[in-house]
Amino acid sequence: MAKKSLVKKSCVVNTFIGATILWFLLGSVLMHNLISKNHDIHEIKHRIRQNHSKQQKHLKTPQEQQVDPSQVRLEKQQLNEEKDKFQNLAFDKSAYEPIEYENDERTLEQKEKDYNKLLDELDEISGGATAKDLTCPPPLVPFQNIIRRNNFDHQDRIPKILHFTMPSRCVPQDISRTLQRWHKELKPYSIFFHDDAAVAKLLSQEWKDFPLLQDALICVMYKGAMRIDIWRILLMYKYGGIYSDIDNWPRPKMKPEAIRTDLSAWFLTDYNDHASQWFIAIEKNHPIMFLTIHKIIDNLLWLPSLWRIQTVKITGPWALWNAYFAFLNGKGLSRAEAAKKMIESGNPTDEMNEQFKDNEVWTGMEDKKIIKMWNGRIDYRQFVGNKIGYEDIVPHPFNSTLNVTRGERIDLESGIIHWRKVSYHSKFDMKEKGIKIKLTCRQYIDNVKTGKMKPVELI
């Protein structure tokens, strides 16, 4: 009997140990999946604290649960009055003069002279004029503006100008390869490269069409994606041409003749069939760019918190998407009227997107014609691809015994941090800088202007 009891106890112990190990392994797998999904254990802890905070908010005293309806109505009325004040300031101070091509009485000689003057201005503002003797530490490569003065065509609405940006003119060797490819495929085009100093110079200019821009820029604390989002639209509004993200690559159909001379804007489809923000071909002073900036300004000024700003929705593709539809649905409206209507309306729907099919010319405000071209399958883009060859294995830039992917080599040489990683860490940076989670953009602007706070600039 003793032997059987011993065997029975041994089985129980083994079963208990086995169950413990199983639970441990299951917990490890679940934690691994959770971390993989959320990328960082600090993010998990933050979400746990956030959920706990939400639960605590529900534990209110009877006095706290009582809300005065008249106080709520008063606060709502004050908010609407403040919004009306901002909108009137934004739209009543500006004179919006569209380009009248039909009434342009300049001679062809004068038009070509003005075009060359535009090229000189771009060379100056991009910093190319002062970077002729630039040298860079290897493996970085200096890039000089490429200016084509014999490419003027009076029929072109979209000038033959390509714009790229990166923090420095000393670019990674693989980015130099990309720029040379664009030069090869779009031979008649001038190429202007804008570094951080050039971006800051353009943003600091006086913009009479956007009187609230400088206020809104106070709430743009990141030198990366948010600032570039605004800069690229301003650049296209003032100069026109083609803007392309630096990691784009021209595909077989991307030829000079692809962009028709009678069109005022030429977009590609992005990942959700919206007009591309990462590739824009457009004439200067275009209503879509005008509307996009006003949408961005409104988004910024009414931010309820400066923590964890959703860049895509505030300054990114969603702002352009709103402007794109406001332009197509704004026939007969002035630019100010179209902007007000756009801001008062919600975001466009996918059903609205389906009304304006790809590869067809559509006429919008001021009788301007635009097109959005289908860019092909994700595995084979027809006009412009993204990060082509970035998975190729190449030598490490600083260690000859190692290999890395081309994309990793670009990151190592440039030192650029992706905007998603910057956004992810923003809440920790905000806390360190003393930015409270409930501080709105307008409150922050007032604090900075009155000297209560110093302006904060993050990565």
C-alpha positions as CSV (number, residue, x, y, z in Angstrom):
1,M,0.0,0.0,0.0
2,A,2.8,2.4,0.9
3,K,4.4,1.8,-2.5
4,K,1.1,2.5,-4.3
5,S,0.6,5.7,-2.2
6,L,4.2,6.8,-3.1
7,V,3.5,6.2,-6.8
8,K,0.2,8.1,-6.6
9,K,1.9,11.1,-4.9
10,S,4.6,11.0,-7.6
11,C,2.0,11.1,-10.4
12,V,0.3,14.1,-8.7
13,V,3.6,16.0,-8.3
14,N,4.5,15.3,-12.0
15,T,1.1,16.4,-13.1
16,F,1.4,19.6,-11.1
17,I,4.9,20.3,-12.5
18,G,3.7,19.6,-16.0
19,A,0.7,21.9,-15.7
20,T,3.0,24.6,-14.3
21,I,5.4,24.3,-17.2
22,L,2.5,24.4,-19.7
23,W,1.0,27.5,-18.1
24,F,4.5,29.1,-18.2
25,L,5.0,28.3,-21.9
26,L,1.5,29.5,-22.7
27,G,2.1,32.8,-20.9
28,S,5.4,33.2,-22.6
29,V,3.8,32.8,-26.0
30,L,1.0,35.2,-25.2
31,M,3.5,37.8,-23.9
32,H,5.6,37.3,-27.0
33,N,2.7,37.9,-29.3
34,L,1.6,40.9,-27.2
35,I,5.1,42.5,-27.4
36,S,5.4,41.7,-31.1
37,K,2.1,43.4,-31.7
38,N,2.9,46.5,-29.7
39,H,6.6,46.5,-30.3
40,D,7.7,47.8,-26.9
41,I,7.0,46.6,-23.3
42,H,6.9,50.3,-22.3
43,E,3.9,50.8,-24.6
44,I,2.2,47.8,-22.9
45,K,2.8,49.3,-19.4
46,H,1.5,52.7,-20.7
47,R,-1.7,51.1,-22.0
48,I,-2.2,49.3,-18.7
49,R,-1.8,52.6,-16.8
50,Q,-4.1,54.3,-19.3
51,N,-6.9,51.7,-18.8
52,H,-6.5,52.0,-15.0
53,S,-6.8,55.8,-15.3
54,K,-10.0,55.4,-17.4
55,Q,-11.4,53.1,-14.7
56,Q,-10.6,55.6,-12.0
57,K,-12.4,58.3,-13.9
58,H,-15.6,56.4,-13.7
59,L,-15.3,56.3,-9.8
60,K,-16.8,59.7,-9.3
61,T,-18.5,61.1,-6.2
62,P,-22.3,62.0,-6.5
63,Q,-21.3,65.7,-6.5
64,E,-18.9,65.1,-9.5
65,Q,-21.5,63.2,-11.4
66,Q,-23.9,66.2,-11.4
67,V,-23.4,68.2,-14.6
68,D,-25.1,71.6,-15.2
69,P,-26.7,71.5,-18.7
70,S,-26.6,75.3,-19.0
71,Q,-22.8,75.2,-18.3
72,V,-22.4,72.6,-21.1
73,R,-24.4,74.8,-23.5
74,L,-22.4,77.9,-22.6
75,E,-19.0,76.1,-23.2
76,K,-20.3,74.7,-26.5
77,Q,-21.4,78.2,-27.6
78,Q,-18.0,79.7,-26.6
79,L,-16.2,77.0,-28.6
80,N,-18.3,77.7,-31.7
81,E,-17.7,81.5,-31.4
82,E,-14.0,80.8,-31.1
83,K,-14.0,78.6,-34.2
84,D,-16.0,81.2,-36.2
85,K,-13.4,83.8,-35.1
86,F,-10.5,81.6,-36.4
87,Q,-12.3,80.9,-39.7
88,N,-13.1,84.5,-40.4
89,L,-9.5,85.4,-39.7
90,A,-8.3,82.7,-42.0
91,F,-10.5,83.6,-45.0
92,D,-11.3,87.3,-44.8
93,K,-7.8,88.7,-44.9
94,S,-6.6,87.1,-48.1
95,A,-7.0,87.9,-51.8
96,Y,-7.1,84.6,-53.7
97,E,-6.2,85.3,-57.3
98,P,-6.2,82.2,-59.6
99,I,-3.9,82.1,-62.5
100,E,-5.7,83.3,-65.7
101,Y,-4.0,81.5,-68.5
102,E,-6.4,82.7,-71.1
103,N,-5.7,86.4,-70.3
104,D,-1.9,86.0,-70.0
105,E,-0.7,88.6,-72.4
106,R,3.0,88.0,-71.9
107,T,5.1,87.2,-75.0
108,L,6.8,83.8,-75.3
109,E,10.1,85.6,-74.7
110,Q,8.8,87.1,-71.4
111,K,7.4,83.8,-70.3
112,E,10.7,82.0,-70.9
113,K,12.5,84.8,-69.0
114,D,10.1,84.4,-66.1
115,Y,10.6,80.7,-66.1
116,N,14.4,81.0,-65.9
117,K,14.0,83.5,-63.1
118,L,11.9,80.9,-61.3
119,L,14.8,78.4,-61.7
120,D,17.2,80.9,-60.2
121,E,14.9,81.5,-57.3
122,L,14.6,77.8,-56.6
123,D,18.3,77.4,-56.8
124,E,18.7,80.1,-54.2
125,I,16.0,79.0,-51.8
126,S,17.0,75.3,-52.0
127,G,20.6,76.2,-51.0
128,G,22.1,75.0,-54.3
129,A,23.6,78.3,-55.2
130,T,25.9,78.2,-52.1
131,A,26.7,74.5,-52.2
132,K,28.7,74.4,-55.4
133,D,31.9,73.3,-53.6
134,L,30.3,71.0,-51.1
135,T,32.4,68.0,-49.9
136,C,31.1,65.1,-47.8
137,P,32.7,62.5,-45.7
138,P,32.6,59.0,-47.3
139,P,30.5,57.1,-48.0
140,L,28.1,60.1,-48.3
141,V,27.9,61.8,-51.7
142,P,27.2,65.5,-52.4
143,F,24.2,66.3,-54.6
144,Q,24.1,69.4,-56.7
145,N,21.0,70.9,-58.3
146,I,20.5,70.0,-61.9
147,I,19.1,73.0,-63.8
148,R,17.7,72.6,-67.4
149,R,17.3,76.1,-68.9
150,N,16.4,74.8,-72.4
151,N,13.3,72.9,-71.4
152,F,10.8,75.7,-71.4
153,D,7.5,74.8,-73.2
154,H,4.8,77.5,-73.1
155,Q,2.2,74.7,-73.3
156,D,3.2,73.1,-70.0
157,R,1.0,73.9,-67.1
158,I,3.1,71.7,-64.8
159,P,6.7,73.0,-65.0
160,K,9.4,70.4,-65.7
161,I,10.9,70.6,-62.2
162,L,11.6,67.8,-59.8
163,H,11.8,68.4,-56.0
164,F,13.4,66.1,-53.4
165,T,14.2,66.6,-49.8
166,M,16.4,65.2,-47.1
167,P,18.1,66.7,-44.0
168,S,21.4,67.2,-45.8
169,R,22.8,67.5,-49.3
170,C,25.4,64.9,-48.3
171,V,23.2,61.9,-49.2
172,P,23.8,58.1,-48.7
173,Q,25.3,56.4,-51.7
174,D,22.0,54.6,-52.5
175,I,20.0,57.8,-52.4
176,S,22.5,59.2,-54.9
177,R,21.8,56.2,-57.1
178,T,18.0,56.9,-56.9
179,L,18.5,60.6,-57.8
180,Q,20.6,59.7,-60.8
181,R,17.9,57.2,-61.9
182,W,15.3,60.0,-61.9
183,H,17.6,62.2,-63.9
184,K,18.0,59.5,-66.4
185,E,14.3,58.8,-66.8
186,L,13.2,62.5,-66.8
187,K,16.0,64.0,-68.7
188,P,14.3,67.3,-69.6
189,Y,13.6,68.0,-65.9
190,S,15.5,70.3,-63.6
191,I,16.1,68.7,-60.2
192,F,16.2,70.7,-57.0
193,F,17.3,69.2,-53.7
194,H,16.0,70.8,-50.5
195,D,17.8,70.2,-47.2
196,D,16.6,71.1,-43.7
197,A,17.9,74.7,-44.0
198,A,15.9,75.1,-47.2
199,V,12.8,73.7,-45.6
200,A,13.0,76.1,-42.7
201,K,13.6,79.0,-45.1
202,L,10.4,78.3,-47.0
203,L,8.3,77.8,-43.9
204,S,9.4,81.0,-42.3
205,Q,8.3,83.1,-45.3
206,E,5.2,85.3,-45.1
207,W,2.2,83.6,-46.6
208,K,-0.6,86.1,-47.3
209,D,-3.0,83.4,-48.4
210,F,-2.5,81.6,-45.1
211,P,-2.6,84.2,-42.3
212,L,-2.9,81.6,-39.5
213,L,0.0,79.4,-40.8
214,Q,2.7,80.7,-38.5
215,D,0.4,80.2,-35.5
216,A,-0.4,76.6,-36.6
217,L,3.4,75.9,-37.1
218,I,4.0,76.6,-33.4
219,C,2.2,73.3,-32.7
220,V,4.4,71.4,-35.2
221,M,7.1,70.3,-32.7
222,Y,8.7,67.6,-34.9
223,K,11.3,68.4,-37.5
224,G,10.4,65.3,-39.5
225,A,7.2,64.2,-41.1
226,M,4.8,66.8,-39.9
227,R,7.0,69.7,-41.0
228,I,7.7,68.1,-44.4
229,D,4.0,67.5,-45.0
230,I,3.4,71.2,-44.7
231,W,6.5,72.2,-46.6
232,R,5.8,70.0,-49.6
233,I,2.3,71.5,-50.1
234,L,3.6,75.1,-49.7
235,L,6.4,74.3,-52.2
236,M,4.0,73.0,-54.8
237,Y,1.7,75.9,-54.2
238,K,4.4,78.5,-54.8
239,Y,6.5,76.8,-57.5
240,G,4.7,73.8,-58.9
241,G,6.4,70.9,-60.7
242,I,6.8,67.4,-59.3
243,Y,7.4,66.5,-55.7
244,S,8.5,62.9,-55.0
245,D,9.5,61.2,-51.8
246,I,13.2,60.4,-51.7
247,D,12.7,56.6,-51.6
248,N,10.6,56.5,-54.7
249,W,11.9,54.9,-57.9
250,P,10.8,55.6,-61.5
251,R,9.1,52.6,-63.1
252,P,8.8,51.9,-66.9
253,K,5.8,54.2,-67.5
254,M,7.3,57.2,-65.7
255,K,8.4,59.2,-68.8
256,P,8.2,62.9,-69.6
257,E,5.2,62.4,-72.0
258,A,3.2,60.6,-69.2
259,I,2.2,64.0,-67.8
260,R,-0.1,65.7,-70.3
261,T,0.4,69.5,-71.0
262,D,-3.3,70.3,-70.7
263,L,-3.6,69.0,-67.1
264,S,-3.2,71.2,-64.0
265,A,-2.5,68.3,-61.7
266,W,-1.4,64.6,-62.1
267,F,-1.6,62.2,-59.2
268,L,-1.1,58.5,-58.7
269,T,-3.2,56.1,-56.6
270,D,-1.9,55.4,-53.2
271,Y,-2.4,52.3,-51.1
272,N,-6.2,52.9,-50.5
273,D,-6.9,54.4,-54.0
274,H,-6.6,58.0,-52.8
275,A,-4.6,60.7,-54.5
276,S,-0.9,60.3,-53.7
277,Q,0.8,62.6,-51.3
278,W,4.2,61.0,-51.9
279,F,4.1,62.0,-55.5
280,I,2.5,65.2,-56.7
281,A,2.7,66.8,-60.1
282,I,0.9,70.1,-60.2
283,E,0.9,73.7,-61.5
284,K,1.7,76.5,-59.1
285,N,-1.0,78.3,-57.2
286,H,-3.4,75.3,-57.6
287,P,-6.7,75.2,-55.6
288,I,-5.9,71.7,-54.3
289,M,-2.7,72.9,-52.6
290,F,-4.5,76.0,-51.3
291,L,-7.3,73.9,-49.8
292,T,-4.8,71.4,-48.3
293,I,-2.9,74.0,-46.4
294,H,-6.2,75.4,-45.0
295,K,-7.2,71.9,-43.9
296,I,-3.9,71.3,-42.2
297,I,-4.1,74.7,-40.4
298,D,-7.6,73.9,-39.1
299,N,-6.5,70.4,-38.0
300,L,-3.6,71.8,-36.1
301,L,-5.4,74.7,-34.4
302,W,-8.1,72.5,-33.1
303,L,-5.9,69.7,-31.7
304,P,-7.4,68.7,-28.4
305,S,-3.9,67.5,-27.2
306,L,-0.3,67.7,-28.5
307,W,0.4,64.1,-27.3
308,R,0.5,61.3,-29.9
309,I,-0.6,63.4,-32.9
310,Q,-1.9,61.3,-35.7
311,T,0.3,62.7,-38.5
312,V,-1.5,60.9,-41.3
313,K,-4.8,62.5,-40.4
314,I,-3.6,66.0,-39.3
315,T,-0.9,67.0,-41.8
316,G,-0.6,64.0,-44.1
317,P,-2.6,62.2,-46.8
318,W,-6.0,62.8,-45.2
319,A,-5.6,66.6,-45.5
320,L,-4.8,66.2,-49.2
321,W,-7.7,63.8,-49.6
322,N,-10.1,66.3,-48.2
323,A,-8.8,69.0,-50.5
324,Y,-8.9,66.8,-53.5
325,F,-12.7,66.2,-53.1
326,A,-13.4,69.8,-52.1
327,F,-11.7,70.9,-55.4
328,L,-13.8,68.4,-57.5
329,N,-17.0,69.3,-55.8
330,G,-16.3,73.0,-55.6
331,K,-17.3,74.1,-59.1
332,G,-18.5,77.7,-59.1
333,L,-17.2,78.4,-55.6
334,S,-14.5,80.8,-54.7
335,R,-11.4,79.4,-53.0
336,A,-12.5,80.8,-49.6
337,E,-16.0,79.4,-50.0
338,A,-14.6,76.0,-51.0
339,A,-12.3,76.0,-48.0
340,K,-15.1,76.9,-45.5
341,K,-17.3,74.2,-47.0
342,M,-14.5,71.6,-46.7
343,I,-13.7,72.4,-43.1
344,E,-17.4,72.3,-42.1
345,S,-17.8,68.9,-43.8
346,G,-16.6,65.6,-42.6
347,N,-14.0,63.4,-44.2
348,P,-14.9,62.1,-47.7
349,T,-16.1,58.5,-47.9
350,D,-15.0,55.6,-50.1
351,E,-18.3,56.0,-52.0
352,M,-17.3,59.5,-52.9
353,N,-13.9,58.3,-54.0
354,E,-15.6,55.8,-56.4
355,Q,-17.4,58.7,-58.2
356,F,-14.2,59.9,-59.7
357,K,-12.6,56.9,-61.4
358,D,-8.9,56.5,-62.0
359,N,-7.3,57.2,-65.4
360,E,-10.1,59.7,-66.3
361,V,-9.7,63.4,-66.6
362,W,-12.0,65.4,-64.2
363,T,-12.7,69.1,-64.1
364,G,-13.0,70.9,-60.8
365,M,-12.7,74.5,-59.5
366,E,-11.7,77.2,-61.9
367,D,-12.3,74.7,-64.8
368,K,-9.0,73.1,-64.1
369,K,-8.4,69.5,-65.2
370,I,-6.8,66.8,-63.2
371,I,-6.2,63.1,-63.3
372,K,-5.4,60.3,-60.9
373,M,-3.6,57.4,-62.6
374,W,-3.8,53.8,-61.4
375,N,-0.2,52.9,-60.3
376,G,-0.5,49.1,-60.8
377,R,-0.4,46.2,-58.3
378,I,1.5,46.5,-55.1
379,D,4.0,44.0,-56.3
380,Y,4.6,45.8,-59.6
381,R,4.0,49.5,-59.8
382,Q,3.7,51.0,-63.3
383,F,4.8,54.6,-62.8
384,V,6.5,55.0,-59.4
385,G,7.6,52.3,-57.0
386,N,8.7,52.7,-53.4
387,K,11.9,51.3,-51.8
388,I,12.8,49.3,-54.9
389,G,15.8,47.2,-54.2
390,Y,15.8,48.0,-50.4
391,E,15.9,44.3,-49.5
392,D,19.0,43.7,-51.6
393,I,22.1,42.6,-49.7
394,V,24.9,45.1,-49.9
395,P,28.2,45.7,-48.0
396,H,28.0,47.4,-44.6
397,P,29.1,51.1,-45.0
398,F,31.4,51.1,-41.9
399,N,32.4,47.4,-41.5
400,S,33.8,45.6,-44.6
401,T,33.2,42.2,-42.9
402,L,29.5,42.6,-42.7
403,N,26.6,42.8,-45.1
404,V,23.2,44.6,-44.6
405,T,20.2,45.3,-46.7
406,R,20.2,48.4,-48.9
407,G,17.5,50.0,-46.7
408,E,19.6,49.4,-43.6
409,R,22.6,50.9,-45.2
410,I,20.6,54.0,-46.1
411,D,19.5,54.3,-42.4
412,L,23.0,53.8,-41.1
413,E,24.5,56.4,-43.4
414,S,21.8,59.0,-43.0
415,G,21.0,58.6,-39.3
416,I,17.3,59.3,-40.1
417,I,14.7,58.1,-37.6
418,H,11.4,57.0,-39.2
419,W,8.5,59.2,-38.3
420,R,6.5,56.3,-36.8
421,K,9.3,55.7,-34.3
422,V,9.4,59.4,-33.5
423,S,5.6,59.6,-33.0
424,Y,5.8,56.5,-30.8
425,H,8.2,58.1,-28.4
426,S,6.5,61.5,-28.5
427,K,4.4,61.0,-25.3
428,F,7.6,60.4,-23.3
429,D,9.3,63.4,-24.8
430,M,6.2,65.6,-24.1
431,K,6.2,64.6,-20.5
432,E,9.9,65.4,-20.1
433,K,9.3,68.9,-21.7
434,G,6.4,69.7,-19.4
435,I,3.6,69.4,-22.0
436,K,0.5,68.3,-20.2
437,I,-1.7,65.7,-21.9
438,K,-4.8,68.0,-21.9
439,L,-2.9,71.1,-23.3
440,T,-4.6,72.0,-26.6
441,C,-2.8,73.6,-29.5
442,R,-4.5,77.0,-29.0
443,Q,-3.6,77.0,-25.3
444,Y,0.0,76.1,-26.2
445,I,0.1,79.0,-28.8
446,D,-1.2,81.5,-26.2
447,N,1.3,80.3,-23.6
448,V,4.2,80.6,-26.0
449,K,3.1,84.1,-27.2
450,T,2.6,85.4,-23.7
451,G,6.0,84.0,-22.5
452,K,4.4,81.5,-20.1
453,M,6.1,78.6,-22.0
454,K,9.2,78.3,-24.2
455,P,8.6,76.8,-27.6
456,V,9.3,73.0,-27.6
457,E,11.1,71.4,-30.6
458,L,11.5,67.6,-30.6
459,I,13.1,65.2,-33.0
